[in-house]
Amino acid sequence: MEASLESPPPRSESTRHIALRGVRVHNLRQIDLDLPLGQFVAITGVSGSGKSSLVRDTLLAEGRRRFLETLSPSLRQQLERIERPEADRLAGIPPTLFIASDDIPPRQWLRGTVASVTEIHELLGVWFSRLGQVYCPTCGHPVRPGTPAVVLDLVCQLPDGLRLQVAFDWVADPAAEWLGSVDDLVRMGYRRIIADSVTRPLSVGTESLPDAGIVVLDRLTVGASPESRLLESSEAAFHASSRGCRLLVAGEPSVEALLPGAQSIDIDGQPWWSLRIPPGWTCGSCNRSLPALEPRLFRFWQTAGACPRCGGAGVVAESDTLPCTACSGSGLRDEALAVRWGSVSLADWLALSTADLLTAVEDARPSLGDSQLTLVRPTLDELTHRLRMLELLGLSSLPLDRRIGSLAEGERQRLRWMSLLGPKLTGTLVLLDEPTATCQPADLKYLLAGVRELLTRRNSVIAVDHVLEFVSAADHAVELGPGPGAAGGRLVFQGTPAALFATPSTALARALEERTRIVSEPASRRRRPTGWLTAPHLTIHGVPQPGLRVPLGVLAVVTGACGSGKTEWLIRQLPGYGSADLCEISGDGEAPERLSLAALEVVDQTPLSRSPRATPVTWLGAFDEIRDVFAETAEAKQRGWTARYFSWQTADGGRCRQCRGTGVLKLDLEFLAEVTSVCPECQGRRFRREAIEVKYRGRSIADVLEMTVEEAATFFRSQSRLQQKFQWLKTAGLGYLVLGQPAATLSGGEAQRLKLASRLASGTQGRSLFLCDQPARGLHPLDVPALVRCLQDLVAIGHSVVLIDHTPELLFAADLVLELTGDAKAGKLQTTALSPEKLEF
């Protein structure tokens, strides 16, 4: 059902709801709202209507604040303080997790692999540390830790009836405090020594013995001597010599296969097999010391397991594409790569795809003995669960050793969902901000599968989104609005998605109706490329791609399956080439000429500054000119004030000394949450009284900062340069923004359009090529036409615009749609031109 703007929906007293009363964060206007728990709730509205203010700045902030309050005072003092959102009542908010499409992942996360960021690498490391067999990287012989138990295991493999001797290596050393001479050996009760291939007795005053030999502790028969006697003898050998225990076994031919690394020697004219078992992890054949078999040995992000040449990065220092020859790109040291489970190494399993590793793990389960299964059962179950969650998210084809930085943005975004699905959360509130922003239409089903998985574990999901197919799958829908900024912040609708689409006054219903009426420009009115930009040395994933060309002089949209190489080509690779590597082919196919473009501008998804000093007017680059206008007033000249005086960034200007130009004060209450209040000195206006006294056309500098873009454009109608900059914001649909509004309070859609408008307002000279990565990301369908007008204006004045996007409104408005297809690894990527009028959605 539809709720009017004047009357809030009926209040529910159910404990299965989040109760929000009188919420007034940012532009929210005393919102009263009940959000059901245990369900999928979609929150929609045009850009700037207050969606992020409700989810990110209210629900998330309060959830985090409550968590911090459960910590000890000493710990809270060391953590970031979180303010309580402005509201009359916030009740029923469970433990909260949050994922936003515009968050920048940590640098170390981007340097990781699919396996490491999903903890699959960690689980495999536990597997190999408990079940793996160590082999010496130098000689290839198996290595086991030197303990009496290992000696017993080796002997138990031998045929019954074989003679064996337990011994240790000895070297005379007069300076030694322990067993430095033959007399010391005799006093300790040792009776035999093997020297020069002959067994000789030891007694006091023994002469003509060499200074080194093999001291025999015990003689036994396999299968006849008690195990306790063997354990006692081998323990004495480890205690007596730093070189460990030596096993001497009668020279049967079958023994060589049972004792890898054993050497054949003669003793008293008879053949024997000799195997030294050094203490700790030391190879008995080449004497190489190896690190202990533990999980950290298999972690390339830790010093204990990282390849010493590349430091775990997997590539050589001089290149980001060539794999390190020492570790073959795995990032692991050779001691870790030499560990085997059966015939498989950790690197072998990490080279598999998710689906193939899941099959391999399931096949391995029946082959494990009871004792082995006891050691790894929890690891095996958790490993299987995480691999299945990756399949659920549509990532089963990704190699597990694939570096995150090389993935498509949509793949990376879904991979971040593993932080929600991997730990098997229960009773948690999961907040998603524009989860479909990087999602291809064909991949939407994977996100919905992830949502359903969370709900089956009794979690609650609240998502800010406006993709029609995603919202329609929700259990409950909320729309805020009806407009952006001051015109928004009200509850427009609350109910089922079906009722939302059936209510004509809602924005999504209007967007659905307009989409059904979308008609692309006829072929006769669409621009044709004036030329094509080529990069002869372009490589994607290290493979040359000579067939890729960028159209010029048009508004072109590049589509393609997730991971096909769109972002790698246009955003990561192409802008990195210099003008000497790029050339232009005219529209009629003439020979390539030197590049005549003035610049290549990339408009990506990097968030705006979170600093309270960053505002739309500073991002636009218009505040310098506004300060110049005030500096030219007669009153400012009379007082000797320059434009510098009207800045809140400089300490020697006219900014408020108490709040330093931020307009707010933050009060530290020691163990309580930080409280933010309006500065009592300037009343939130940023400037001192003297600066505000200077007026231009009856308005002060502080008054200007409180204007919207529309109001400022009218006020500065005689300032042509300011008019041009404000016009770009209006064209981008941002005329409602307040000039002094903190950039941190802007929604994702507002921030993206502000960055594009600031690029346009900077007055780029000559022909430029704008490369935009999903410019409609996060935009409500009703906001896309404003973006289209902005982009078309760019093309109309001579620039070229190439977008990576899959929004229907953009595709139909394009002059040219290129679908990227082919095999990047085979160097066969190509673009196929699609006719916009023939597209179907």
N, C-alpha and C positions, 0 to 999 in steps of 0.2 A: 504494500500500500504506500501511498504518497503522504509524506508529512509536510505541512506548510512551514514556511519560514518563520511564522510568528509562534506556532505552538510546537514544542518538542514532542517526540514520541512518548507513549506511556512508559512510565518508569517500572522497572522490574526489580523485585526484591530477591530474586533467585541468587543463590551463592555461586551459580554457574555462569555468572556474567561479570564482566568488568564494568563497574559503575563510574562514569565520568560526569561530574556536575560542575557547571560554571567554568569550563576551560577557556582561558583567555590568553593562550600562548601566541605570540606574534599577532597574526590577523584573525585568529579564532575569536568569535564573538559570543562568549558565554555559552559554549556548546554543552548541551546535556545529551548524553548518549549512553546506551547499554550495548556492549559488545559480547555476544555469546562465546563462551569457552568451549573447547573441544570441537570447534567447527572451523571451516575455511571462510574467512571474512575478507571481502574485497572492498577497498576504499578508493573511490574514483573522484574525478573533478578536473576542471580545466587547470592548466598550469598556474600556480600562484593562488589556488583556492584554499590552501591550508592543509593539504593532505600530509605533507612531510612534517608540518608543525604538530599535527595530531599524533602521528606514529613515531617519528624520530625524536621530536623535542618534548613530547608529553609521555607517551607510554614507555619508550626506551629510557628516557632520562629518569623517570620515576622508578622503573624496574632496577636500573643500575644503582640509583641512590639508596634504595631499600637494601640491596645486596651489601653495599659498603657499610651500612649501618649495623650489619650483623658482625662485622669484623671488630677486632679489639681496637681500643683508642690509639694504642701505639702504632698499629698497622695503618689505621685510617689516616693518621697524620702524614704518612709517607705517600699516600695515593692522591690522585687528582680528585678535587672536590666537585660534586655535582649539585647544582641548584635544584630546589624543589620547583616543579612547574607551577605556573600561576593557575590555580583552580580552587574551587570551593571544596571539592571532594574527589579523591582518586582511590577507589577501593577495588579489591579483587584481582590485582595484577600479580600473576605468578612469576617465577624466575624467568628472565627474559634473555633471548638471543636475537641478534640483528645481523642481516646481510643486506648491503646496498649495492646497486650496480655501479655507482659512481665512486665507491671507495677504492683508493689506490692500495693494492696489496703490498705488503712489506717486500723490500728488495730481496731479502733472503728467500722469500716464498717464490718469487719469480725465477730465482736461480736454481730452485729445486727441480725435482722430477715428479712425474705423475705418482710414482710409488712413494716418494718421500713425503709429499704433502698430504697424502691419504693415509700415512702410517703403515702402508703395506710393506715398504722397505724395512721399517723397524721390525715388523712381525717376521719377515723372512730372515732378518738378522738373528732373531731369537731361535728360529728353526735351525739355522746352520750352526749356531753356537752350541746347541744341545745335541744335534744329531750328526753334524758334519765331521768328516775325516780330514785332518790336516795333512797336506803334502808339502814337501819342501819346494819352494819356488826355484831353488838352484839346481838340485839334483833329481827332483821328482819323487823321492822316496817318501812313504808315509811316515808321519811323525805323531807320536803319542806322548803325553806328559809322563815324565819319569817318576812313577810311583810303584810301590809293591803290588798294587792291584793290577796295574798294567802288565807287570811281569807275570802275574798269575794268569791273566787272560791269554797271554802269548803261549804260555806253557800248556794251558788246557787245550789248545788247538793241535798240539803235537800228538803223534801216535803213541799209544801205551807201549812201555818197555824201552823207550829210548833213554840212553844215559845223558845226563846233563850236569853241568857244574855251574854254580853261582859264584861269581868272582868280581873283582874290581881292579882297575888299573892303578899301579903304584910307581912312583918315582922318588928316589932318595933325595932328601933335602936336609942338610945338616942344620939349617936355620929354622926348620919347621918345628912347631910346638906339638905337632900331632903326626905320628907315624913317619917321622923323618928318616929313620934308619931301619936296618934289618932287626936290630935288637928291639926296637919299638914294636915291630910286627910280632916278634916272638913273645914279648911281654903281654901283648893283647890276645895271645892264644892262637894266632894264625900259624898253620903248620905246613902249607904248601905254596909254592910260587912257580909260575911258568915263565921261564926265561930262555930265550934262544930256542923255542919250540920244544923244550924239555921241562918236565915237571921235576922240581927239586924240593927236598925237605928243608924246612926252616928250623933252626935251633940256635941257641946262644953260641956266639963265636963262629958262626958259619962264615966261611971264607970263599973267595973266588966267585961270588955272586955278582951279577951286573947291577947297575944302579937303577934299573927299571924292570918291570915285569907285570904279570897278572897274578894277583894274590887270590887263591881259591879259598872260599869260605865253606862250601858244602858240596857234596856229591849226592845226587838224587837219581831216581828212576821215575820217568813219567808214568803216572797211573798207580804206582806202588807207594810212593812217599806221600805223607799227609800234606795237605795244602798249607796248614799252619806252619810247617817247617820251611816251606818255600817262601812264604810271606816273611817269616822271621829272618831268613838268610838274605833276601833281597833288601829288606829294610836296613840290615846291618851294612850292606854294600853301599847303599845311598848315604848312609851316615859316615862311612869311612872315607869316601872319595868324592871330590867335587866333580869328577867326571861321570859319576853315576854307577849304575850296575851293568855288569857284562855277563851275558848268557853264553855258555859254551855247550853246544848240542852235538851229539855224535853224528857223524857225517852221512846220514841217509840222504839220497837224492831228493826225496819228497819234501825235505825240510826247507829247501831254498824258497819254495813258493809260499810256505807258511810263515816265513820270517823275512819279509821284504827288507832289503838293505843289509842282510847278513853276508859276511865274507868267509870264504873257505880258508882255513889255516891247518897246519900240521901240528899235532901235539904227540910227542913220543912216537912218531912214525905213523900215527893214525889220523885220518881226515876228521876235522871238526868244523862246525859252523859257529862263527863268532858274531854276536850282535851286541853292540853297546847301546844301552838305554840311558841317555843322559838325564840329569834331573831337570825339571821344568820342561819348557817347550824348546828343545834343541834337537836338531837333526843328528842322528847317530852316524850318518854316512859322511856328511861334509862339515859337520860341527857348526852349522848356521843356527844362531839363536832366533827363535820366532816368538811373537807376542802370544799371550794367553788367548785361548779360544773363548771369547766373551762377546756379547752383542755389540759393544762399541767398536770392535774391530771392523764391523761391516757398515759403519756410518761414514759416508764421504764428507759429511758436514762437520765431523769432529777430527781433531788432529790424530787420534789413535787409528782411524781408518782411512784418512785422506791420502790420495796419491801424492807423494812428496814433490813430484814435478809440477803438477797443475794445481795442487792445493785443494783437490776435490771438485774443481770446476768442470773437468772432463774435456776441456779444450786447452790448447797451448796458449801461452800469454800473448803471442803475436797475432792471434786470429781468434775470432768468435765462431768460426765454422769448421776449422780443422780439428779433428779429435786428437787428444793427447796420445802419443804413441806408447807411453809407458803403461797406461791403464786402458787403452782402446776406447776412451771416452766414458768409461764407467765412473771415474773419479775415485776409485778404490785402490788401495795399495796392493802390491802383488801378493802379500801374505794372505789377504782376504780373498783374492781371486783364486788362490790355490786350494782353498777349502772346497771339498766335494761332499755332496750327499748322493751316494751311488756314483753316477758319472756326470752329475749336474753341478755346476757352480752357481753362486748367487747371480753373477752377471748373465748366465744362460737363462735363468728364470726371469730376470728383469727385462731381458730383450723380448720377451713374449708380450702379446697383447693381453688385456684383461680377461677376455674369453678363453684364450689358450692357457693362461696360468690357472684359471679356475678349473679347467679340465685336468691339468697336470696335478693340481693339489688333490682333487677328488680321486684321481687314479692312484695317488700315493697313499691315501688313507688305508686301504686294505693291506698294503705291504708292510705296515708298521707293526712291530711286535707289541705285546702288552706293556712292557717297560718303556719302550719308545713312545707309545701313545700316551702313557701317563705323563711323560715329560712335556709333550707338546699339544695335548688336547685343547687347553684354553687358547693357545696360539692358533691352532688349526681352525677352531670354530670362529674366532674373531677374523682371521684371514679370509675365510669363506664368506662371512657376512659382508666385509668391505668390498670384496670383489663383486658380489652380487649387487651391492648398492651402486657400484660403478656401471654395471650393466643396466640397472634400472634407470640411470641418468643418460643412457645412450652413449656411453664412453667405452664400450667393450672393445672397440677396434684400436684404441690408443695403445702404443707400446708403453710399458711401464717405465722404461728408462728415458722417455721423451722429456726434454727440458720444458718447463712451464713457459718460459719466455718465447718459445717457438709455437705455442698453441694459438689457435684463433681465440678471440675474446669471448665468444659464446661458449667455447669449450672450457676456458678458464673459469667463467662464471658458474657453469654447472659443476665444475670440479670443486669450487668453494662450498657447494652444498654438502660435500662430504663431511664438513665440520658439523652439520646438522644430522645427517643420516648415519655417519660412522659410529658415533658414541651410543646409539640406541637410547636417545633421550625419551623421558617420560614426564608428563605434567609440566611441560615448558611452553612458554609463549614465544613463538617464533615470528619475528617481524621481518617482512621482506619489502624493500623499497625498490619498486620498478624491476621485479625479477625477470620480466620478458624483454627488457631493454636491449639485450644483446642476443636475443633468441631468434633464430630463424623460424618461420611459420611451421616448417616440417619438424622442428625440434620441440615445439610447445608441449607435445604429449609427454616428453620426459620430465619437464618441470611439474606437470600435473601429477605424474606418477610419484614424484618426490613428495608433493604435498599430501597425497593419499597415504604414503608410507608414514609420514609424520602423524597424521590423524589416527592411523591404526594403533599407534603407540600412546594414545591419549594425550597428544599435544594439541595446542591451539595455533592456528596460522592466521595472521593478519597481513595482507599484502596490499601495498599501494600500487595500483596498476589500472590501465584503461584499455588494454587489448581486449577486444570484444569476446574472443573465444576463451580467454583466460577468466574474465569476469563471469561469463556465463556458467563456468564450472564451479563457482563458489556456492556455499550454502547460504550466505548472507551478504548483502551488498549495502554500502553506504556511499552517498554522493554528497560532496561539499561544494559550495559555490555561493551564489550562482555564477559569479564572475571571479576575476583575479584580484589580488591585492585587497584594497579597501572594499571592493565590491564582493568579496568572498568571505570565507570564514564562517558561513552559516550551514546548518544542516538542511539539505535540499530533499534528500530521500533516504529512507531506511526500509529494507525489506528484502524480498527474494530477487535474484537477478532477472527472472522472467518479468516481474512487476516493474523493475527498473527500466527494462527495454520497452515496456508497454506504456510507460508514463511519458507523454510527449514533452513535458517541461524539463526533463532531465537532459543533461549534456550528452550522455551516451546514446540516448534514444535519438537525439537530433543527429549525432554523428553516424549512427547506423542508417538513418534515413538518407543522409547526404551521400553516404558511400554507395548506396544502391543507385544513386543518380549520377555517379561519376562517369564522365565521358571524356576520353583523352582527346587531345588536340588532333585534328585531322592531319594526315601526312603532309598536305600542302602547306600547312602553317608551322610545321616543326622545322627548326633550324637543322642544317646539315653541317658536319664538321668542316672547318676551314683548313684543317690539317691534322696531323697525327704526331704525337710525341713518342719517340722510341729511345730506349737505352740499350745499345748493342751488348753491353756487358752485364745486363741485369741477371741476377741469380736469385732463386728462391729455394731455400733449404739446401743451398750449396750447389744447385743444379742450374745451368744456364737456361734461360727462358726467352729465346729470341723472338717468339711469336706474339709477345704482348705489346700492345700499342695503346696510348691514351688519346682520346679524341680532344680536339681543341675547338674553341669557339661555340660550344654548346653546353647545355645542362645535361650531363650524362649520369646515369645511375648504374653502378656495378652490383650485380647480385651473384649468388652462387651458394652452394652448400657450405655449411659451417666447416671451416678447416680447409677450404679449397685454395686459399692463398690470397684472398682479397686484401686484407690488412697488411700482410707481409709485402705484397707488391706495391701498393699505393701509399701506405703510411710509413712503413719501416724501411723499405729498400729505396724506392724512387727518390725521396727527398735527400737521401744521402749522397747522391751522385752530383758531381760538379757539372758546370756547363759544358766542359770538354767531353763529358761522357754522354750527353744528351743531344739529340738532333731532332729536327722537325721535318716532316714530310708533308708537302702541300696536299690539298684535297684531291688534286688530279693525279697523284701518284708520282710526282717528279722525284728526282734524286734528293736525298737528305741534305738539308742545309744546317748551318749553325743555328743553335737555339736563339730565337728572338724574344722569348718570354722574359719579362723583367724579374719575376720571382715565382717561386713555388711556395704557397702558403698552406700549412697543415693546420686544420681545425680539428683537434682531437677531443677526448673526453676528460682531460685533466681538470679536476675540480678547482674552483676559485679559492682564493685565500680565505682562511678561517680567522684572519686578523680582524678585530673590531674596527680598524682604521680603513679597511678596504670597503669601498662603496661603489655603486653603479657609476657615479659621476667621475670617480678616480679611474675606474677600469676603462671608461670611455675616453679618458684623456681630455675631458672637457673642463675639469676644475681649474686647471692652470689658466685657461682663458677667462673663466668666471672671476678668478682672483685679479686678473689684469683689468677687468671691467671695474671692479671696486677700487683698485689702486689708482684709476684714472679719474675718480670722483674728486670734486673740489675739496671736500672735507679731508679725504685721505692725503691729498697733496699738501694741504695746509698743515697737517700733522707730521708730514714727512714719512708717511707709511708707504712702503712698496708692496708688491704682490705677495712677498714673503710673509708679511704681517697677517695675511688672511688665510694662512695655512694652519691646520691642526697638527701637522707633522713636525714642525720646527719649534724648539723650546724658546727661541728668542722672538717668536711671533705673538699673535693675539690670542692664542689658544688658552683655554682655562688652565690655570696652574694647578688646581686641585685634582682634576680628573685627567689632565694632560691631553685633552682633546678627544677623549673617548665618549664623554657624556655620561658615564656611569662610574660608580665606585664599587669596588669589591671588598667587602668586610670579612676579614679572617677571624672566625670565632673559635680558633684553636682546634678543638676536637669535633666541632659541628660543621655542617656543610657551609660552604662559602655563600654569603648573601650578597646579591647585587642590588644596588639601589641607584636611583637617579641622583646625579651629582647636585648637592644643595647649592653649590656656588654658581653654576651656570644653568641649572634646571634642565640638564640634558642637551643643551644647545651647543656645546663644545667650545664656545668662545667667551672671552671676557666681556664685561659690560661695555668697555671702550670700543672694542671692535664691532659690537652689535649696533653701536650708535651711528656708525657710518652707513648711509642708505644710498641705494641706487634705485631710482624710480619708486621711492617710498618703502623699499624692502631691504633688510639687512642680509649679510652673508648667511646667517643662521636661518632666516626665512627661506632663502633659496634652497637650502639643503632639505627643507621640509616640503618642497614642491614635488609634484609628480613630473614625469617627463613631458606630458601633455601641457601642464601648466607652465613649465620652464620654457617650452618652445614658444608659447604665446608671449611670455614675459620678455624673453630676449629676442623678440622678432626683428630688431634692428641689427642683431649680431649674426652676420651671414655664416661665419664659420661654426658658431654654436648651433645655428639652425640646421646646418647640414648633419652635424653629429646627432642631434636629437631626432632628426628625420630617420636616420638609420635605425634607431631604437624603436620608433613608431612603426616603421616598415616591418620590423621583426616581431611586432605585436607586444612590445614592452612599454607602451606609452603610459601604463599605470604605475610603473615603478617609481618609488620615492628616491630622489637623487642621493640623499644621505643614508639610505637604508643599509645596514651592515650586510656585506656580501655573504656572510655565513648564514643569513636567514633566507637566502634565495633558494628556490626549488631547483631540482636538477635541470628541468626544461628551461627555466629562466636563465640559469648560469650558462647553458650552452648557447642560447641565442645572444646573450650579452657578449660572450667572447667573439662570436661571429660579427656582431655589430661593431665591436671595438676594432676589429681588423678592417672593416669597411670604412669606419670613420677616420682611420689613421691616414687615409688618402694615398693608397698604394699607387705609385706612378707606373705608367706603361701597362702592357698586357700581363696579367698574372694568371697563374693556374692555382685554383683553390682545391685542395684535396681534403674532403670532409669525411670523417669516420662516423657514420650513423648520426647525422645532425638531427634527425627526428627522434632520437632516443629519449624516452621519457616524456615526449610531448603527447598531450591529449589530441585525438583526431581533429577536434575543432581548432586547435592551435597550429596545425600543420599548414593550412593555407597562408598564414602570415609568413612562415618560413619559406614557402614556395615563392611568394612575391619577392622576398629579400634575395633569394638565389637567382631568380629570373632577372632582377634588376642588375645584378652583377654581370650576367651574360650580355644584357642589353647595352652596357657601357663598354663592352669589349673584352671582358675577362672570360676565362673558361672555368667551369665548375664540374668536378667529378666527385660523385658521392658513393659511399658504400652504404646501402640501405635496402630495406625490403618493405617499407611502408607503402601501402597501395596508393595513397594520395600523392606521394613523391614519384612513384613509378609512372602513374598516368600523366603527371605534369612534365615528365622528362622529354627532352628532344631525342634522346637515344638511351636505350636500355641494353646493357651488355651483361651476358651471363658468363661467368668464369667456369670453364669446364676443363677436363683433361686430367692428366697425371703429373703432378709437380715433380715427383721423384724421377720420372722418366724424361723430364724436360719437354713435356708436350702440353703445357697449359695453353689455352686459347680462349678467345672471347667470341661469343656468338651474339649477333645483334638480334634483339627481340623487338617486335612492333608493339608499342604501348597500347594501341587500340585493340590488340588481340589478347591482352593479358586478362586472366580470369582469377577471381579470388573467392 
